[in-house]
Amino acid sequence: MPNPAPVAQRLLQVRTSDDIDAGATPTLRELTDTLVFAPDDGRIWLNDQRMLLWRASTYGALRSELVARLGQEAARSLLTRVGYSAGARDAELVRRVWPTGDPANVFDAGPRLHKLEGFVRPQTVAFEFDIARGDFYAEYLWHDSSEDDEHIAAFGIGTEPACWMQLGYASGYASAFMGKLVLFREVACRATGAEACRIVGRPADQWADAELDQHYFQPDASARQVGRRRGVPAAPAPAPTEADGLIGISSSFSAARHLIERAAPTVATVLFTGPSGAGKERFAQTLHRISPRAAGPFVALNCAAIPEALVESELFGVERGAFTGATVSRPGRFERAAGGTLFLDEIASLSFAAQGKLLRALQERRIERVGGVREVAVDVRVVAASNVDLRDAVAAGRFREDLYFRLHVFPIHLPPLRERRDDIPLLMDAFLRRYNALHGRAASGFTHRAVQALLQYEFPGNIRELQNLVERGVIMADDDEPIDLHHLFRGGEAPAMPWGLRGGGRLAEAPVAAPPAPGRGARAAPRSAEARQEAQRYRNALVAHRYNVAETARQLGLTRAQLAYRLKRLGLT
């Protein structure tokens, strides 16, 4: 007689469309809540991914232009790859936001997201998958395909399926979900006269003629060759990582990154401008690290933190006996940075006298210690930073004009964080990992409303303030608990109220909920170890009974009402 345990485990591994529970997470309401509008900021977010709202006819015009310029096969390949990338990103988002959801419901979130994004109205015919074994089959009907509408308007009814980008999306979503290449084919299409589109998906190794579709997922070799002849890179440069010292993907970040890469091989003086907390020192460190001087020291001095009487000795050093208390000779920052980079932060705070001495050092590349009798040659690259507009300081008589022009060789402006909001999700994730490791915590991420609030917050303290907020959230949240608003905003900050889809599909401003009172309201995760164990027991029981609350309650010896109350108390609703 077979052992029933592996059979039960196997049943849990195989998920089908019959396992979909409309009331289980992620619900349509939860998916809808991830779509957030920031009218004042000009951005739309799907959780932490920036979105665009544009006319279907605009996409149709672009599609027609691609077909006319590239030919149908090349245009189809390009749009298929774009769709594949979008599907893979949505799959990553769903699995990250709902990691404990039933796999059937989590997989079904992809078609529902595609519908929410306005591409098509999908109808599930059937799906069945087993991630452990790599088995997958799915079949859908697509109604009201926007891609078909535009194709038919431009080219009429033809003989070839036309939902190219949508097929790429389905393949990308399923491939990312399964961890192997899944190919969807359109076996019926409105563009060929069918009443509705029908698609079928299987792993690539289960299609007998997968090569017929796989070539659409690869850039055409001739197109790559044309790109190289025109000086176009074959592939975009990878986004900077935390290991590079800089994190961001926004256009202003990329522009600044490009400028330091241009300046790095030279010895030119670089002046960083921007508000406090915008990352000027981090950019200066990266400039040094990618320059030929990387083997030399990086020496930083905050000019505003040094008393005026000590500025000269800090910069140029001091000889023994130069003044009372100078019992030993010591080098200044210029000498300590020999062969490397000297970073002078908040340079506008220097006195006029100190500015004059600094100007001479920059011009002559020689310094003289306080109390010294000889000049010392210095080989130093000077990088300066200011959080005030030095032009205004010159006009107001607070900064020397000649020093300004000596420093203003290669200026780089770093905008405030509110002007580079595309970088916020990356920074949130980097700071979460950093402070989880630093403090030995295990905060699991951020709630939807925390993400929405941070994406719309003004950040008067810029990146430094975001860093502080995330560190505070990591400390306040329990292990395996997502960081919520009441973990973040505890110092009098005023998060913005997000706009989202409300009843009837209308946009409305939603008030930010107050933190739950002790013992009242659902929490994202229990606080005590005992409560966490209890929550895990109920979660395992729900999974074992396919999220059937009534059956789970019977097996636990509870009424359905009792189990529902306990799930709500533990934040498992």
C-alpha positions, 0 to 999 in steps of 0.5 A, a space after each residue: 500500500 503506498 505511503 499517503 504522505 508523498 501523495 498528500 505532498 504531491 497534491 499540494 505541489 500540483 496546482 490547477 485553475 480549480 484551486 483559484 479562490 477569489 477571496 484568497 490573497 492576492 485579491 482583485 482589490 489587493 491588486 488594484 491597491 497596488 496601482 497608485 497615482 501621484 497627480 502632483 508629481 506626474 507619476 503612476 506606480 504599480 507598487 514600486 514600478 513606474 507606469 505610463 498611461 497612454 492612448 492605445 492609438 499611440 501604441 498602434 501608431 508606434 506598432 505600425 511605424 515599427 512594422 513599416 521601418 523594420 518589417 513584420 518579423 523584426 517588429 514582432 520580435 522586438 514587441 515580443 521581447 518587450 512584452 516578455 520583459 514586462 511579464 517577468 517584472 510583474 511575476 517578480 512583483 507578485 511573488 515578492 509582495 505575496 510570498 505566502 499566497 497560494 501558488 494558484 492564486 499567485 499565478 492567476 494574479 498575472 492575467 488579472 494584472 494584465 487586465 488591470 493594465 488595460 491590455 486585454 480581458 482574459 478568461 481562464 480556460 484551464 491551467 495546471 502546473 508543478 513547479 518542482 517537476 517543471 510541468 506547466 500547461 495553461 489555456 486562456 481566451 483573450 477578449 477585447 485585445 487592444 493589440 488586435 484592435 490596433 492591428 486590425 485598424 492598421 492592416 485589416 483582417 489577415 492570416 497571422 496572429 497579431 497579439 505579439 506583445 501580449 504573447 511575450 507578456 504571458 511567456 515572460 510571466 509564466 517563465 519567471 514564475 516557473 523558473 524555466 522558459 515557457 512559450 505561449 502560442 496564439 492558436 486563434 486570433 481576432 486579427 485572423 477573423 476569430 471571435 476571440 483570441 485563444 492562447 496555449 502555454 507549455 514549457 519550451 521543451 514540451 513543444 515539438 517545434 519550439 524553435 518556430 517561436 523561440 527566435 522571436 525572443 532573440 534580437 535579430 543578428 542583422 539588427 545588432 550588426 546595424 546597431 554596431 555600425 551606427 555606434 549603438 551599444 549592443 545592450 544597455 549598460 547594467 544598472 549601478 548596484 550597491 556594490 558600485 557605491 551608487 544606486 539609481 536608474 532615474 534620468 538625473 542619476 544616470 546623467 550624474 553617473 555619466 558625468 563622473 565617468 567622463 571626469 574620472 580619468 582626468 585630474 580636473 577639479 570637480 564641484 558637486 552641488 545639490 541639497 544636503 543628503 543628496 549623496 554628494 560624498 557618495 558620488 565623490 567616493 565613486 569618482 575616486 574609486 573609478 579614477 586612476 587615483 583609486 589606489 591612493 587615499 580618499 580624504 574627506 573634510 567637512 569644512 563646516 565642522 572645523 572651527 575657523 581658527 583650525 581650518 588652516 592647520 587642518 588643511 595644510 598641517 602644522 609644525 611643532 611649536 607653531 602655537 601653544 599645544 602644537 607639541 608635534 608636527 603633523 601633516 594636513 589633509 592636503 599631504 594626507 591625500 597625496 596621490 589620491 583625492 581630497 574631498 572638501 564638503 560644504 566649502 561655502 562655509 570657509 571664511 574669506 581668509 581660508 578661501 584665499 589660502 585654499 585658492 593659492 594651494 589650488 593654483 600652485 599645487 604647493 602648500 606651507 604648514 602653519 609655522 613652517 618655513 618651506 613649501 611642500 609640493 602636493 599631488 592631490 585631486 580636489 573635489 568640492 561640494 556645496 549645498 548652496 548656490 555658489 553663484 549667489 554666494 559670490 553675488 552676495 559677497 560671501 564667496 571669492 569669485 576667483 576661487 569659484 571659477 577655480 573650483 567650477 571646472 567640472 560642475 555636477 548637480 545632484 537633484 533632491 530625492 523628490 526629483 528622482 523618485 524612480 530611484 526610491 524603490 531601489 534605495 528602499 530595497 538596498 537600505 532594507 537589506 543593509 539594516 537587516 544585516 546590520 541590526 540582525 533583523 529580518 523585516 520582510 519588506 514594506 506594506 503597500 501603503 508604506 511603499 505608496 507613502 514613501 513614493 510620494 513623500 517630499 523627503 526634505 532630508 533627501 536620501 539621508 532621510 529615506 535611509 533613516 526612515 528605513 533603518 527606523 522601520 527595520 528596528 520597529 518591525 518584528 522579524 518576518 513582518 513588513 514595515 508599515 506606516 506606523 513603523 516609519 513615520 514616528 517623528 512628526 513627518 507628514 506622508 502624502 495621501 495616495 490616489 488610487 482606484 476606488 468604487 466604480 473605478 474612479 480615482 480618489 484620494 485615500 486617507 493614510 490609516 492610523 497605526 492599529 491600537 494594541 489588540 485592535 485591527 489586523 496586523 501584518 504579523 504577530 509580535 510575540 514568538 508564541 503568536 508567530 508559531 500559532 500563525 504559522 500553524 494556521 498558515 500550514 493548515 490553510 495551505 494543506 486544505 487549499 485555503 478552504 477556511 471551513 474545512 481547515 476549521 473542522 480539522 482544527 476542532 474549531 468553528 468557522 467563526 472562531 478560526 476567522 476571528 483568530 486569523 484576523 487577530 493574527 493578521 492572516 485575513 
